[in-house]
Amino acid sequence: MSSYIHSRWKNAPPDSPVEFFSEMDNSRWETRKVEVFAGGRLGYASKAKPSNGSTRLAIIPLPPLKDIASQIEFEVKEISADQFETIWKRASS
């Protein structure tokens, strides 16, 4: 079963994404990802399309939510499949 997270990078460098939406498998490998940049540009990647510009899937499984949340530069929360699908459709259309 997939799980979904949304994270915000509080002090992202100017050309880096400021938000990340990730769909993960049971082993926490990303299967789809959307990145949101400060200007509103969206990037996406999936197993079927490994890269759209600079956006790529993680090369290691994502850490547990509590480990990400313990880093002060990130805010992270679980989101629903529907919330992920909404941003995925915007990015990949």
N, C-alpha and C positions, 0 to 999 in steps of 0.2 A: 504494500500500500504506500502510496506517495505521501509525502508531507511537504509543507510549504512554509517559507519564512520571508519576511521583509526586513531589511536592515538599512539603516541610514548611517552614512559616514559623516560625522559632525564636522571634521576639519579637512575635507577632501581637497587635494591640490586642484588648481583651476581647470585642468583638462581631464580630470578623472570623474568617474561616476559618483553621484552623491547618494543614490539609492540602489538597492539590489533586491530583486525578487527571485527566489530560487525554488524550484521543484526538485525534490530529492527522492531517491528510492529508499528501500529499507536499510541499506548500508550507508546512507547519507551521501551517496554520489549524486551530483547534480545531473538531472536529465534535461532540464530546460532552465534558462536564466534570462532575465530582463535587467538591463542597467539603465538608469535614468541619470542624465547629465544635467548640470546646472541650468543650461539654456533650454531644457525640455526635450532634447534629442533622446531617442530611445535606441538602445542596442539590444540584440538578442542572440542567443545561441541555443542549440539543442543537439541531441545525439545525431539527428538526421542532418542538421546544418550546423556543424561545429563552430562556425564563426560568421558573424555579420559585422565586418569592420574589425574593431578592437575587442568586441565582446567574445569571451570564450568561457567554456565550462571549466570548473576547477579541476586541477590535475590530481587532487587528493580528496578524500571524503571531507565534507564540512564537519567542523567540530560540533559538539552538543551546544544547544541554545545557551545554556548557562555559561559556557566558556566564551562564546562570542560576547554575551552581555557583560562579562567581567572586564572587557576592554573598554576603557572610558571613551574612546573615540567612536564607538559604535552604539547605536540603539537597535535592538532587534526584537521581533515578536513573531509568533506563529500567525499565519493567516489561513483562510479557507481556500479550498480548491477553486471556488467561484471567484474569489478576489484575485487569485493568480491568473485565472483564465481571462479576466477582464483586461489586465495589463498585458498579458501575452497577445491577445487579439489586437490591441492597439499597436504593439511593437512589431508584430509580424505581418501586419496587413499592408 
